[in-house]
Amino acid sequence: MKRFITLTALSTVIATSAFAASEAEMTAIDRYYPEANYETLSDEQVAQMFAIANSGESDTDKTSRIEEIASSNNPSTATATVSDSELTAYVPEWRLAELTEEERAELIALVSSNDNPEETRVQVLESMNSATPNLTPGEMKSVERIAPGADLSVLTTEQVQQIRAALYGEQNDTEKKSRIDQILS
């Protein structure tokens, strides 16, 4: 009977910790794998990683084993290798050029973590909706040449699209300047 109660109590403790990694688990795992994303790790992975972190193995072995467990669905952007040509399958080259480092890291993690191109494409599109719209450096130079003094620091997605339409349209520079001034006012 004591064993049954002990097992019941133990399973209750384990079950309640299954919803999130504890502070102790995160601290131990972060020592060997600081890029860990606990939202994507399963409870089993966290338990395995915690056990390895507390084992008697060398630090190098702990690090490699923990990274191996995490790499199945939690790729580190530091270790993920995705070429620009792979990324342009999901994002146009001009948009890729304007991504911040953080947005690019998120994109690399997304692309490298999913084997289904259609699922990846949907996730990328959803993540890009929240990304800050920017003009490429070349487009910014063109706007500065056509409309000196134009404030391009804060633009909405609609403004970026309208400015691009004006830049790539067939009007002369005077008409483009007028259109850009109108968009920014």
Secondary structure, 3 states (H helix, E strand, C coil): CHHHHHHHHHHHHHHHHCCCCCHHHHHHHHHHCCCCCCCCCCHHHHHHHHHHHCCCCCHHHHHHHHHHHHCCCCCCCCCCCCCHHHHCCCCCHHHHHHCCHHHHHHHHHHHHHCCCHHHHHHHHHHHHHCCCCCCCHHHHHHHHHHCCCCCCCCCCHHHHHHHHHHHHCCCCHHHHHHHHHHHHC
